[in-house]
């Protein structure tokens, strides 16, 4: 059979039915195997163990031998002890141990702990779609005196197995009836109606409708639905498509909003970054300008300082030059004064010499006046060459003719005249030479 023609729901129902029948056949196989030989009983027990892996049997300890045995029951187990010939149980209660005679007595031990039934209900909803509803029911034995009479606890390996199977079947039937009246969306979104329906039905069966005598002596502790699964993969995908599309739309809108926010944030961040960069550049330019201004100010200050230093140096140099010039002027003035003083001294010496010479000349003149004219002429002639050597060379030549006179007194008169003429020549030469020579200081009278 191809995948398109196969009915998954029908196959699940058949498999569940076979499982239920197998669970119910185990107890019958155990009963029928009591009269079989030991090898056959072992084979049946092996099949039972394969069918029910988890053992829920109560560990009852039996001591003694023959007719003097004692049954020790755990404190969390219900026990009923009957004896042949007695209508009522000999012992009935929770954790009651008793003496046991195998020939006349019989007992039944049932766990007193809470039992949990796992439910997998393959249901059809109102839209005729297959659903798997999974849940669990927890129950406990509330009235064992009623329960052991109405329920089958005779399975040695698992006394609660048959009761669990019966309650599970009733629970699955209740779930299927309730799911058949509900839409697929209701089943998937709200499981509370299923829980309420299942709880009401199970309590009506296990506890009775207000009358404990009609119940089974059990108490439903809790009923829960874990999940509901759509059997058809295509229907499940179609149911998810609107939600997925809506989620995709919301996700896409969220992505677009996120992208818009991110873009806006990136733009704002970029603007902030650019603003920060411009501010940094402006601050850097301001700092650079400030540094350059400070450097310029330092340079100008240094230039002014250097100018002032140069001015001071020039001033000092000018002052030094002025002082030097002053010193030189003073030195020149001193030298000039010294020169003038020397000249004055020389002139004074010359004057004194001239005066001395004049006095000498006067003395000589007196002497000459006192001596005769002949002696004077003779001496003048003697001195004439020396005087001529000391006289400067005349610029022009003058010729003087001297006429001779008579003898005797006339001769003396002629000599005096010659001397007078010679003196006149000397004076003339001196006067001619004085025009080209340096002037001499006038002699004192």
C-alpha positions as CSV (number, residue, x, y, z in Angstrom):
1,X,0.0,0.0,0.0
2,X,1.4,3.4,-1.0
3,X,1.9,6.3,1.5
4,X,-1.0,8.2,0.1
5,X,-3.5,5.3,0.4
6,X,-2.4,4.3,4.0
7,X,-4.6,5.4,6.9
8,X,-2.3,6.2,9.8
9,X,-5.2,6.7,12.2
10,X,-6.7,3.3,11.5
11,X,-3.3,1.6,12.0
12,X,-2.9,3.4,15.3
13,X,-6.4,2.3,16.5
14,X,-5.7,-1.3,15.5
15,X,-2.3,-1.3,17.3
16,X,-3.9,0.2,20.4
17,X,-6.7,-2.5,20.3
18,X,-4.2,-5.3,20.0
19,X,-2.2,-3.9,23.0
20,X,-5.4,-3.8,25.1
21,X,-6.3,-7.3,24.2
22,X,-2.7,-8.4,25.0
23,X,-2.9,-6.8,28.4
24,X,-6.2,-8.5,29.2
25,X,-5.0,-11.9,28.0
26,X,-2.1,-12.0,30.4
27,X,-4.2,-12.6,33.4
28,X,-6.1,-15.4,31.7
29,X,-2.9,-17.0,30.6
30,X,-1.7,-16.9,34.2
31,X,-4.9,-18.5,35.5
32,X,-5.0,-21.2,32.8
33,X,-1.4,-22.0,33.3
34,X,-1.8,-22.9,37.0
35,X,-2.7,-26.5,36.0
36,X,0.0,-26.8,33.4
37,X,3.4,-28.4,34.1
38,X,6.2,-26.3,35.4
39,X,8.0,-25.8,32.0
40,X,4.7,-24.5,30.5
41,X,4.2,-22.2,33.5
42,X,7.7,-20.8,33.1
43,X,7.0,-20.1,29.4
44,X,3.7,-18.3,30.2
45,X,5.5,-16.3,33.0
46,X,8.2,-15.4,30.5
47,X,5.5,-14.1,28.1
48,X,3.9,-12.2,30.9
49,X,7.2,-10.6,31.8
50,X,7.7,-9.6,28.1
51,X,4.2,-8.1,28.0
52,X,4.6,-6.2,31.3
53,X,8.2,-5.2,31.9
54,X,7.6,-3.2,35.1
55,X,6.5,-5.4,38.0
56,X,4.1,-3.8,40.6
57,X,3.8,-6.8,42.9
58,X,3.9,-6.4,46.6
59,X,6.9,-8.1,48.3
60,X,5.2,-10.2,50.9
61,X,7.3,-12.2,53.3
62,X,6.0,-15.7,54.3
63,X,7.7,-17.4,57.2
64,X,7.1,-20.8,59.0
65,X,6.2,-24.1,57.5
66,X,3.2,-26.3,56.8
67,X,0.1,-25.1,58.6
68,X,2.1,-22.7,60.9
69,X,3.0,-20.0,58.4
70,X,3.0,-16.3,59.0
71,X,2.4,-13.6,56.3
72,X,4.3,-10.4,56.9
73,X,2.7,-7.5,54.9
74,X,4.5,-4.2,54.2
75,X,2.9,-1.2,56.0
76,X,1.9,0.5,52.6
77,X,-0.1,-2.5,51.3
78,X,-3.7,-3.4,51.6
79,X,-4.4,-7.0,52.6
80,X,-7.6,-9.2,52.9
81,X,-7.3,-12.6,54.6
82,X,-10.2,-15.1,54.2
83,X,-10.8,-18.5,55.6
84,X,-12.8,-21.4,54.4
85,X,-16.2,-21.6,56.1
86,X,-16.3,-17.8,57.0
87,X,-18.3,-15.3,55.0
88,X,-16.4,-12.3,56.2
89,X,-12.6,-11.8,56.0
90,X,-10.5,-12.8,58.9
91,X,-8.1,-9.8,58.5
92,X,-8.7,-6.7,56.3
93,X,-6.7,-3.5,56.4
94,X,-3.4,-1.7,55.6
95,X,-0.2,-3.4,56.6
96,X,-1.9,-6.2,58.6
97,X,0.3,-9.3,59.2
98,X,-1.3,-12.6,60.2
99,X,-0.9,-16.3,60.7
100,X,-1.7,-18.4,57.6
101,X,-2.8,-22.0,57.0
102,X,-2.4,-22.9,53.3
103,X,-5.0,-25.6,53.7
104,X,-7.9,-23.4,54.7
105,X,-6.8,-19.8,54.2
106,X,-6.4,-17.4,51.3
107,X,-5.1,-13.8,51.1
108,X,-4.8,-10.9,48.6
109,X,-2.2,-8.1,48.9
110,X,-2.7,-4.9,46.9
111,X,-0.3,-1.8,46.9
112,X,-1.6,1.1,48.8
113,X,0.5,3.7,47.0
114,X,-0.8,6.1,44.4
115,X,-1.0,4.8,40.8
116,X,-0.3,6.7,37.6
117,X,-1.9,5.8,34.3
118,X,-0.4,7.2,31.1
119,X,-3.1,8.1,28.4
120,X,-2.6,8.3,24.7
121,X,-6.0,8.9,23.1
122,X,-6.2,8.9,19.3
123,X,-9.3,11.0,18.8
124,X,-11.3,12.6,16.0
125,X,-12.3,16.3,16.4
126,X,-15.3,18.1,15.1
127,X,-13.5,18.8,11.8
128,X,-12.9,15.1,11.3
129,X,-9.2,15.5,11.9
130,X,-7.1,13.0,13.8
131,X,-5.6,14.2,17.1
132,X,-3.4,12.5,19.7
133,X,-4.3,13.6,23.2
134,X,-1.7,12.7,25.8
135,X,-2.3,12.9,29.5
136,X,-2.2,11.0,32.8
137,X,-4.5,10.0,35.7
138,X,-3.4,9.4,39.2
139,X,-5.6,7.4,41.5
140,X,-5.4,5.6,44.9
141,X,-7.4,2.9,46.7
142,X,-9.7,4.7,49.1
143,X,-12.0,1.9,50.3
144,X,-10.2,-1.5,50.0
145,X,-13.3,-3.3,51.4
146,X,-15.2,-2.3,48.4
147,X,-12.4,-2.3,45.9
148,X,-11.3,-5.9,46.4
149,X,-14.9,-7.1,45.8
150,X,-15.4,-5.1,42.5
151,X,-12.0,-5.0,41.0
152,X,-9.6,-7.7,39.8
153,X,-6.3,-7.6,41.8
154,X,-5.5,-11.3,41.3
155,X,-2.5,-10.8,39.0
156,X,0.5,-11.9,41.0
157,X,3.1,-10.0,39.0
158,X,1.1,-6.7,38.9
159,X,-2.1,-6.6,40.9
160,X,-2.9,-3.0,39.6
161,X,-2.5,-3.8,36.0
162,X,-6.0,-4.8,35.1
163,X,-7.5,-1.9,37.0
164,X,-5.1,0.5,35.3
165,X,-6.1,-0.9,31.9
166,X,-9.8,-0.5,32.7
167,X,-9.4,3.0,33.9
168,X,-7.2,3.9,30.9
169,X,-9.8,2.7,28.5
170,X,-12.5,4.6,30.2
171,X,-10.3,7.7,30.2
172,X,-9.5,7.4,26.5
173,X,-13.2,6.9,25.8
174,X,-14.1,10.0,27.7
175,X,-11.4,12.0,26.0
176,X,-12.5,10.9,22.5
177,X,-16.1,11.7,23.3
178,X,-15.2,15.2,24.4
179,X,-12.7,15.9,21.6
180,X,-15.4,14.8,19.1
181,X,-17.5,17.8,20.2
182,X,-14.6,20.3,20.0
183,X,-12.9,22.0,17.1
184,X,-9.3,21.4,16.4
185,X,-8.4,25.0,17.5
186,X,-10.2,24.5,20.8
187,X,-8.4,21.3,21.5
188,X,-5.0,22.8,20.8
189,X,-5.6,26.0,22.6
190,X,-7.7,25.1,25.7
191,X,-7.5,21.7,27.3
192,X,-9.5,22.6,30.4
193,X,-12.8,21.3,29.1
194,X,-11.2,17.9,28.4
195,X,-9.8,17.8,31.9
196,X,-13.1,18.6,33.4
197,X,-15.0,16.0,31.4
198,X,-12.4,13.3,32.1
199,X,-12.3,14.1,35.8
200,X,-16.1,14.0,36.1
201,X,-16.4,10.7,34.3
202,X,-13.6,8.9,36.1
203,X,-14.9,10.1,39.5
204,X,-18.4,9.0,38.7
205,X,-17.0,5.5,37.9
206,X,-14.3,5.2,40.6
207,X,-16.0,7.1,43.5
208,X,-19.7,6.8,42.6
209,X,-22.2,9.6,42.1
210,X,-22.6,10.7,45.7
211,X,-23.0,7.1,46.9
212,X,-19.9,5.2,47.9
213,X,-21.7,1.9,47.5
214,X,-22.0,2.6,43.8
215,X,-18.3,3.3,43.4
216,X,-15.3,1.1,43.0
217,X,-13.6,2.1,46.3
218,X,-11.0,4.3,44.4
219,X,-10.3,8.0,44.5
220,X,-9.1,10.1,41.6
221,X,-6.3,12.2,42.8
222,X,-5.6,14.3,39.7
223,X,-6.2,14.4,35.9
224,X,-3.9,16.3,33.6
225,X,-3.7,16.7,29.8
226,X,-0.1,17.1,28.7
227,X,-0.5,17.9,25.1
228,X,-2.5,17.4,21.9
229,X,-0.8,16.6,18.6
230,X,-2.4,16.7,15.1
231,X,-2.0,13.3,13.5
232,X,-1.8,14.6,9.9
233,X,1.5,16.3,9.1
234,X,-0.1,18.4,6.4
235,X,-3.0,19.6,8.6
236,X,-0.5,20.5,11.3
237,X,1.6,22.5,8.9
238,X,-1.6,24.2,7.5
239,X,-2.6,25.1,11.1
240,X,0.8,26.5,11.7
241,X,0.9,28.5,8.5
242,X,-1.2,31.4,9.7
243,X,0.7,31.6,12.9
244,X,4.0,31.2,11.1
245,X,2.9,33.8,8.5
246,X,1.8,36.2,11.3
247,X,5.0,35.5,13.2
248,X,7.0,36.0,9.9
249,X,5.1,39.2,9.4
250,X,5.8,40.3,12.9
251,X,9.4,39.2,12.6
252,X,9.8,41.0,9.3
253,X,8.2,44.1,10.7
254,X,10.4,43.8,13.7
255,X,13.4,43.3,11.4
256,X,12.4,46.4,9.4
257,X,11.8,48.3,12.6
258,X,15.1,47.1,13.9
259,X,16.8,48.0,10.6
260,X,15.2,51.4,10.8
261,X,16.3,51.8,14.4
262,X,19.7,50.6,13.5
263,X,19.9,52.8,10.5
264,X,18.7,55.8,12.5
265,X,21.1,54.8,15.2
266,X,23.9,54.4,12.8
267,X,23.0,57.7,11.2
268,X,22.9,59.4,14.6
269,X,26.1,57.6,15.5
270,X,27.8,58.7,12.3
271,X,26.5,62.2,12.8
272,X,27.8,62.1,16.4
273,X,31.1,60.7,15.2
274,X,31.3,63.3,12.4
275,X,30.4,66.0,14.9
276,X,32.9,64.7,17.3
277,X,35.5,64.5,14.5
278,X,34.7,68.1,13.5
279,X,34.8,69.3,17.1
280,X,38.0,67.4,17.6
281,X,39.4,69.0,14.4
282,X,38.1,72.4,15.5
283,X,39.6,71.9,19.0
284,X,42.8,70.7,17.4
285,X,42.9,73.7,15.0
286,X,42.1,76.0,17.9
287,X,44.8,74.3,20.0
288,X,47.2,74.5,17.0
289,X,46.3,78.2,16.5
290,X,46.8,78.8,20.2
291,X,50.1,77.0,20.1
292,X,51.1,78.9,17.0
293,X,49.9,82.1,18.6
294,X,51.9,81.3,21.7
295,X,54.9,80.4,19.5
296,X,54.4,83.6,17.5
297,X,54.1,85.5,20.8
298,X,57.2,83.8,22.1
299,X,59.0,84.6,18.8
300,X,57.8,88.2,19.0
301,X,58.7,88.4,22.6
302,X,62.0,86.9,21.8
303,X,62.4,89.3,18.8
304,X,61.5,92.2,21.0
305,X,63.8,91.0,23.7
306,X,66.5,90.5,21.1
307,X,65.7,94.0,19.7
308,X,65.8,95.5,23.1
309,X,69.0,93.6,23.8
310,X,70.4,94.8,20.5
311,X,69.2,98.3,21.3
312,X,70.8,98.0,24.7
313,X,74.0,96.6,23.1
314,X,73.9,99.3,20.5
315,X,73.2,101.9,23.2
316,X,76.0,100.4,25.3
317,X,78.3,100.3,22.2
318,X,77.2,103.9,21.4
319,X,77.8,104.9,25.0
320,X,81.1,103.1,24.9
321,X,81.9,104.8,21.5
322,X,80.8,108.1,23.0
323,X,82.9,107.5,26.0
324,X,85.7,106.4,23.9
325,X,85.2,109.4,21.6
326,X,84.9,111.6,24.7
327,X,88.1,110.0,26.1
328,X,89.7,110.4,22.7
329,X,88.5,114.0,22.5
330,X,89.7,114.6,26.0
331,X,92.9,112.8,25.1
332,X,93.2,114.9,21.9
333,X,92.3,118.0,23.9
334,X,94.8,117.0,26.5
335,X,97.3,116.3,23.7
336,X,96.3,119.6,22.1
337,X,96.6,121.4,25.4
338,X,99.9,119.6,25.9
339,X,100.9,120.6,22.4
340,X,99.7,124.1,23.0
341,X,101.5,124.1,26.4
342,X,104.6,122.8,24.7
343,X,104.2,125.4,22.0
344,X,103.6,128.0,24.7
345,X,106.6,126.7,26.5
346,X,108.6,126.6,23.2
347,X,107.3,130.1,22.4
348,X,108.1,131.2,25.9
349,X,111.5,129.6,25.5
350,X,111.9,131.2,22.1
351,X,110.8,134.5,23.6
352,X,113.2,134.1,26.4
353,X,115.8,133.1,23.9
354,X,114.9,136.0,21.7
355,X,114.9,138.3,24.7
356,X,118.2,136.8,25.7
357,X,119.5,137.2,22.2
358,X,117.9,140.7,22.1
359,X,119.6,141.6,25.4
360,X,122.7,140.0,24.1
361,X,122.3,142.0,20.9
362,X,121.7,145.1,22.8
363,X,124.7,144.3,25.0
364,X,126.7,143.6,21.9
365,X,125.2,146.7,20.3
366,X,126.2,148.7,23.3
367,X,129.6,147.0,23.1
368,X,129.7,147.6,19.4
369,X,128.6,151.1,19.9
370,X,131.3,151.4,22.4
371,X,133.9,150.0,20.2
372,X,135.3,151.6,17.1
373,X,133.8,151.4,13.7
374,X,136.8,149.6,12.3
375,X,136.6,146.9,14.9
376,X,132.9,146.5,14.3
377,X,133.4,146.2,10.6
378,X,136.1,143.7,11.1
379,X,134.0,141.6,13.4
380,X,131.0,141.9,11.1
381,X,133.1,140.7,8.3
382,X,134.2,137.8,10.4
383,X,130.7,136.9,11.4
384,X,129.3,137.5,8.0
385,X,130.0,134.0,6.6
386,X,128.4,132.3,9.7
387,X,125.4,134.6,9.4
388,X,125.0,133.9,5.8
389,X,125.1,130.1,6.4
390,X,122.3,130.4,9.0
391,X,120.2,132.7,6.9
392,X,117.7,131.0,4.6
393,X,118.3,131.0,0.9
394,X,116.7,134.2,-0.5
395,X,114.0,133.9,-3.1
396,X,115.4,136.8,-5.0
397,X,118.9,138.4,-5.4
398,X,119.3,142.0,-4.7
399,X,122.5,143.8,-5.6
400,X,123.8,146.6,-3.5
401,X,126.7,148.7,-4.6
402,X,128.9,150.1,-2.1
403,X,130.9,153.2,-2.9
404,X,134.3,153.7,-1.4
405,X,135.3,157.0,0.3
406,X,138.6,158.7,1.2
407,X,141.2,157.6,3.6
408,X,141.4,158.2,7.4
409,X,138.0,159.2,8.9
410,X,136.4,158.8,5.6
411,X,137.5,155.2,5.6
412,X,135.9,154.6,9.0
413,X,132.8,156.2,7.7
414,X,132.8,153.9,4.7
415,X,133.2,150.8,6.9
416,X,130.3,151.9,9.0
417,X,128.3,152.4,6.0
418,X,129.2,149.0,4.7
419,X,128.2,147.4,8.0
420,X,125.0,149.4,7.8
421,X,124.4,148.2,4.3
422,X,125.1,144.6,5.3
423,X,122.6,144.9,8.1
424,X,120.1,146.4,5.8
425,X,120.7,143.4,3.4
426,X,120.3,141.0,6.3
427,X,117.1,142.7,7.3
428,X,115.9,142.7,3.8
429,X,116.7,139.1,3.3
430,X,115.0,138.4,6.6
431,X,111.9,140.3,5.6
432,X,111.8,138.5,2.2
433,X,112.2,135.2,3.8
434,X,109.6,136.0,6.5
435,X,106.9,136.2,3.9
436,X,107.3,132.4,3.1
437,X,108.4,131.2,6.6
438,X,106.2,130.7,9.6
439,X,105.5,133.8,11.6
440,X,107.5,134.1,14.7
441,X,106.2,135.3,18.0
442,X,106.8,138.9,18.6
443,X,109.7,139.6,21.0
444,X,109.0,141.4,24.1
445,X,110.4,144.9,24.3
